Amino acid sequence: MTRLREQHAAAHELWAQGMSKAAIGRKLGLHQATVRKLVNARSADDVVAKSLQRAHIVDPYVGYLYQRWNEGIRNAAQLHREIKQLGYLGGELAVQRHLRRATAPGADTHPPSAPSLPRSARSPHGS
């Protein structure tokens, strides 16, 4: 979340200098939609809160994701497809964010051998 705070500060500084959102995006290497969210947010905390809120949609599937991660499946797109078959309604980006946070050095949520979803909700891939 430090990166979001830094991006928010940089975007607001450039915006205050009169730079357009498109120019800010080019300068910071960010998508224009991201720049719009950063500039429109009153504070970095607003941006962080929204980011965390999106990630929570993954929570019911964390056990399954960790199980598959521990089985060697490290591709977020594949894991997203699998949990969609289990009823997940969110996007792949939320899965990527969760996995990135969970596997970051020193992360509290590093994928352990976590309990999986109930048998009735397990993947059709056979594990």
TORMARMAR-56938 format. One record per residue: x, y negated, z negated of N, C-alpha, C in turn; residue number from 1; residue in three letters. Coordinates in nm, 3 decimals. Each point is the difference from the previous one (the first is absolute). Layout:
! TORMARMAR-56938
X Y Z X Y Z X Y Z NUM ALA
...
! end
This chain:
! TORMARMAR-56938
0.082 0.120 0.000 -0.082 -0.120 0.000 0.086 -0.126 0.000 1 MET
0.128 0.016 -0.030 0.091 -0.114 0.004 0.007 -0.055 0.142 2 THR
0.004 0.090 0.099 0.007 -0.044 0.139 -0.120 -0.087 0.036 3 ARG
-0.119 0.039 -0.043 -0.120 -0.079 0.029 0.011 -0.139 -0.062 4 LEU
0.050 -0.006 -0.121 0.016 -0.129 -0.068 0.098 -0.090 0.077 5 ARG
0.111 0.061 0.045 0.099 -0.076 0.076 -0.058 -0.047 0.134 6 GLU
-0.074 0.087 0.066 -0.061 -0.037 0.128 -0.102 -0.111 -0.019 7 GLN
-0.078 0.008 -0.109 -0.100 -0.102 -0.028 0.068 -0.135 -0.019 8 HIS
0.105 -0.002 -0.080 0.073 -0.126 -0.026 0.059 -0.056 0.129 9 ALA
0.062 0.086 0.080 0.062 -0.045 0.125 -0.105 -0.053 0.097 10 ALA
-0.110 0.072 0.013 -0.107 -0.043 0.092 -0.057 -0.134 -0.044 11 ALA
-0.023 -0.018 -0.130 -0.055 -0.127 -0.049 0.099 -0.115 0.019 12 HIS
0.126 0.028 -0.019 0.101 -0.105 0.019 0.003 -0.046 0.146 13 GLU
-0.001 0.097 0.092 0.002 -0.034 0.143 -0.129 -0.068 0.043 14 LEU
-0.112 0.045 -0.055 -0.131 -0.060 0.031 -0.002 -0.145 -0.047 15 TRP
0.055 -0.025 -0.120 0.006 -0.136 -0.055 0.089 -0.091 0.086 16 ALA
0.095 0.060 0.069 0.088 -0.077 0.089 -0.067 -0.027 0.135 17 GLN
-0.121 0.052 0.019 -0.074 -0.026 0.122 0.017 0.105 0.109 18 GLY
0.060 0.112 -0.033 0.020 0.106 0.098 -0.133 0.073 0.023 19 MET
-0.024 0.040 0.124 -0.123 0.074 0.031 0.010 0.142 -0.055 20 SER
-0.114 0.065 -0.014 -0.002 0.138 -0.048 0.074 0.092 0.096 21 LYS
-0.016 -0.024 0.130 0.071 0.083 0.099 0.151 -0.017 -0.015 22 ALA
0.044 -0.124 -0.020 0.144 -0.026 -0.016 0.053 0.061 -0.129 23 ALA
-0.082 -0.007 -0.106 0.040 0.062 -0.128 0.016 0.150 0.020 24 ILE
-0.093 0.060 0.071 0.007 0.144 0.025 0.127 0.036 0.075 25 GLY
0.033 -0.078 0.101 0.122 0.027 0.076 0.124 -0.017 -0.088 26 ARG
0.002 -0.106 -0.079 0.116 -0.028 -0.084 0.019 0.107 -0.108 27 LYS
-0.111 0.044 -0.061 0.009 0.098 -0.109 -0.010 0.144 0.048 28 LEU
-0.030 0.019 0.128 -0.015 0.135 0.052 -0.126 0.069 -0.049 29 GLY
-0.106 -0.078 -0.013 -0.127 0.052 -0.051 -0.109 -0.012 0.106 30 LEU
-0.095 0.091 -0.006 -0.117 -0.007 0.088 -0.079 -0.124 -0.035 31 HIS
-0.062 -0.060 0.100 -0.075 -0.124 -0.023 -0.113 0.019 -0.101 32 GLN
-0.061 0.117 -0.003 -0.107 0.026 -0.099 0.058 -0.002 -0.141 33 ALA
0.120 0.050 -0.016 0.066 -0.001 -0.132 0.029 -0.142 -0.041 34 THR
0.050 -0.080 0.092 0.028 -0.141 -0.029 -0.128 -0.071 -0.041 35 VAL
-0.109 0.027 0.072 -0.128 -0.063 -0.033 -0.042 0.035 -0.144 36 ARG
0.015 0.127 -0.037 -0.035 0.041 -0.137 0.088 -0.070 -0.103 37 LYS
0.129 -0.008 0.030 0.093 -0.063 -0.093 -0.030 -0.148 -0.017 38 LEU
-0.020 -0.070 0.111 -0.025 -0.144 -0.005 -0.136 -0.031 -0.064 39 VAL
-0.099 0.083 0.026 -0.134 -0.025 -0.055 -0.012 0.037 -0.148 40 ASN
0.091 0.082 -0.050 -0.005 0.039 -0.141 0.050 -0.114 -0.087 41 ALA
-0.073 -0.029 -0.106 0.040 -0.108 -0.092 0.130 0.032 -0.071 42 ARG
0.016 0.129 -0.033 0.121 0.039 -0.074 0.048 0.136 0.049 43 SER
0.123 0.030 -0.032 0.055 0.131 0.034 -0.077 0.109 -0.072 44 ALA
-0.049 -0.030 -0.121 -0.076 0.100 -0.075 -0.127 0.043 0.074 45 ASP
-0.062 -0.093 0.073 -0.118 0.035 0.078 0.035 0.102 0.109 46 ASP
0.115 -0.020 0.064 0.043 0.091 0.106 0.034 0.137 -0.060 47 VAL
0.071 -0.001 -0.110 0.040 0.125 -0.066 -0.124 0.077 -0.046 48 VAL
-0.097 -0.070 -0.059 -0.121 0.065 -0.049 -0.075 0.069 0.115 49 ALA
-0.011 -0.067 0.114 -0.069 0.061 0.114 0.074 0.121 0.051 50 LYS
0.132 -0.008 0.002 0.081 0.113 0.046 -0.018 0.120 -0.092 51 SER
0.002 -0.025 -0.130 -0.018 0.109 -0.096 -0.139 0.059 0.008 52 LEU
-0.099 -0.085 0.023 -0.139 0.047 0.012 -0.013 0.099 0.115 53 GLN
0.062 -0.032 0.114 -0.006 0.089 0.116 0.066 0.134 -0.031 54 ARG
0.109 -0.004 -0.072 0.072 0.124 -0.030 -0.082 0.094 -0.086 55 ALA
-0.087 -0.053 -0.086 -0.076 0.083 -0.092 -0.098 0.094 0.070 56 HIS
-0.033 -0.028 0.123 -0.091 0.088 0.072 0.064 0.138 0.019 57 ILE
0.132 0.006 -0.010 0.074 0.126 0.016 -0.006 0.084 -0.127 58 VAL
-0.025 -0.062 -0.114 0.011 0.067 -0.130 -0.065 0.138 -0.009 59 ASP
-0.121 0.021 0.051 -0.058 0.134 -0.012 0.077 0.109 0.076 60 PRO
0.090 -0.040 0.088 0.072 0.094 0.085 0.148 0.013 -0.038 61 TYR
0.041 -0.068 -0.105 0.140 -0.002 -0.040 0.052 0.140 -0.032 62 VAL
-0.073 0.078 -0.071 0.044 0.135 -0.033 0.027 0.082 0.126 63 GLY
-0.091 -0.009 0.094 0.018 0.071 0.127 0.122 -0.053 0.076 64 TYR
0.013 -0.133 0.005 0.114 -0.059 0.070 0.132 0.045 -0.062 65 LEU
0.006 0.001 -0.133 0.122 0.043 -0.068 0.028 0.147 0.026 66 TYR
-0.105 0.080 0.002 0.017 0.143 0.028 0.061 0.018 0.139 67 GLN
-0.056 -0.067 0.097 0.049 0.012 0.138 0.142 -0.057 0.012 68 ARG
0.026 -0.112 -0.072 0.134 -0.060 0.000 0.102 0.102 -0.053 69 TRP
-0.037 0.066 -0.110 0.089 0.099 -0.061 0.015 0.124 0.089 70 ASN
-0.093 0.020 0.092 0.010 0.109 0.096 0.085 -0.041 0.121 71 GLU
0.047 -0.125 0.000 0.087 -0.047 0.106 -0.067 -0.082 0.108 72 GLY
-0.128 -0.028 -0.013 -0.070 -0.081 0.100 0.019 -0.146 -0.038 73 ILE
0.079 -0.073 0.078 0.037 -0.138 -0.034 -0.054 -0.101 0.101 74 ARG
-0.082 0.043 0.093 -0.052 -0.088 0.103 -0.134 -0.058 -0.044 75 ASN
-0.003 -0.132 -0.022 -0.121 -0.064 -0.052 -0.118 0.014 0.096 76 ALA
0.026 -0.004 0.130 -0.109 0.015 0.098 -0.064 0.138 -0.012 77 ALA
0.083 0.102 -0.015 -0.053 0.135 -0.015 -0.079 0.012 -0.131 78 GLN
0.057 -0.052 -0.108 -0.068 0.007 -0.129 -0.132 -0.077 0.004 79 LEU
-0.001 -0.112 0.070 -0.124 -0.077 0.016 -0.105 0.084 0.071 80 HIS
0.040 0.067 0.109 -0.096 0.085 0.073 -0.055 0.110 -0.091 81 ARG
0.086 0.057 -0.081 -0.044 0.110 -0.088 -0.100 -0.049 -0.104 82 GLU
0.029 -0.112 -0.064 -0.094 -0.044 -0.104 -0.128 -0.058 0.060 83 ILE
0.006 -0.047 0.125 -0.125 -0.041 0.067 -0.094 0.119 0.011 84 LYS
0.056 0.118 0.027 -0.082 0.121 0.009 -0.058 0.037 -0.136 85 GLN
0.059 -0.055 -0.106 -0.050 0.026 -0.135 -0.098 -0.108 -0.047 86 LEU
-0.026 -0.098 0.086 -0.096 -0.103 -0.035 0.057 -0.139 -0.023 87 GLY
0.130 -0.017 0.012 0.063 -0.131 -0.018 -0.051 -0.096 0.106 88 TYR
-0.042 -0.119 -0.042 -0.056 -0.096 0.093 0.093 -0.117 0.030 89 LEU
0.113 -0.006 -0.068 0.092 -0.111 0.019 0.090 0.018 0.120 90 GLY
0.086 -0.099 0.017 0.090 0.001 0.114 0.135 0.062 -0.031 91 GLY
0.074 0.023 0.107 0.133 0.059 -0.014 0.095 -0.092 -0.076 92 GLU
-0.017 -0.131 0.016 0.089 -0.094 -0.065 -0.005 0.012 -0.152 93 LEU
-0.116 0.024 -0.056 -0.010 0.018 -0.145 0.075 0.126 -0.044 94 ALA
-0.004 0.104 0.081 0.074 0.123 -0.029 0.149 -0.030 0.005 95 VAL
0.043 -0.070 0.104 0.141 -0.037 0.012 0.047 -0.081 -0.121 96 GLN
-0.081 -0.099 -0.038 0.037 -0.084 -0.115 0.014 0.083 -0.127 97 ARG
-0.095 0.088 -0.021 0.005 0.082 -0.121 0.126 0.087 0.000 98 HIS
0.026 0.065 0.111 0.117 0.088 0.008 0.129 -0.079 -0.015 99 LEU
0.004 -0.120 0.058 0.120 -0.082 -0.011 0.026 -0.037 -0.145 100 ARG
-0.106 -0.042 -0.070 0.015 -0.036 -0.143 0.036 0.123 -0.082 101 ARG
-0.065 0.111 0.028 0.020 0.121 -0.080 0.138 0.059 0.019 102 ALA
0.060 -0.023 0.115 0.131 0.062 0.027 0.114 -0.099 -0.012 103 THR
-0.029 -0.123 -0.042 0.105 -0.100 -0.017 0.090 0.040 -0.118 104 ALA
0.129 -0.029 0.010 0.089 0.032 -0.112 -0.050 -0.066 -0.128 105 PRO
-0.008 0.077 -0.106 -0.045 -0.052 -0.129 -0.151 -0.015 -0.014 106 GLY
-0.076 0.048 0.098 -0.146 -0.013 -0.006 -0.057 0.087 -0.112 107 ALA
-0.097 -0.056 -0.072 -0.067 0.074 -0.107 -0.084 0.113 0.057 108 ASP
-0.044 -0.017 0.124 -0.094 0.096 0.059 0.068 0.092 0.099 109 THR
0.131 0.022 -0.013 0.071 0.086 0.093 -0.072 0.134 0.010 110 HIS
-0.024 0.049 0.122 -0.080 0.122 0.015 0.053 0.118 -0.080 111 PRO
-0.067 0.032 -0.107 0.037 0.117 -0.078 -0.071 0.122 0.056 112 PRO
0.012 0.109 -0.067 -0.085 0.113 0.034 -0.134 -0.033 -0.064 113 SER
-0.083 -0.069 0.076 -0.125 -0.053 -0.053 -0.113 0.098 0.025 114 ALA
-0.104 -0.007 -0.082 -0.116 0.085 0.026 -0.063 -0.037 0.133 115 PRO
-0.053 0.096 0.068 -0.061 -0.027 0.130 -0.150 -0.019 -0.017 116 SER
-0.065 -0.031 0.110 -0.145 -0.015 -0.001 -0.063 0.135 -0.032 117 LEU
-0.124 -0.001 -0.045 -0.069 0.126 -0.026 -0.001 0.087 0.127 118 PRO
-0.003 0.131 -0.019 0.003 0.093 0.114 -0.102 -0.036 0.107 119 ARG
-0.119 -0.046 -0.040 -0.105 -0.031 0.095 0.038 -0.116 0.091 120 SER
0.096 -0.082 -0.042 0.039 -0.115 0.080 0.137 0.017 0.066 121 ALA
0.054 0.120 -0.007 0.133 0.022 0.056 -0.005 0.001 0.153 122 ARG
0.115 -0.026 0.056 0.014 -0.013 0.144 -0.025 0.132 0.073 123 SER
-0.048 -0.012 0.122 -0.023 0.120 0.081 0.130 0.058 0.056 124 PRO
0.117 -0.060 -0.032 0.124 0.052 0.055 0.047 0.125 -0.071 125 HIS
-0.070 0.038 -0.107 0.024 0.130 -0.060 0.083 0.002 -0.124 126 GLY
0.038 -0.111 -0.057 0.078 0.007 -0.125 -0.086 -0.017 -0.120 127 SER
! end
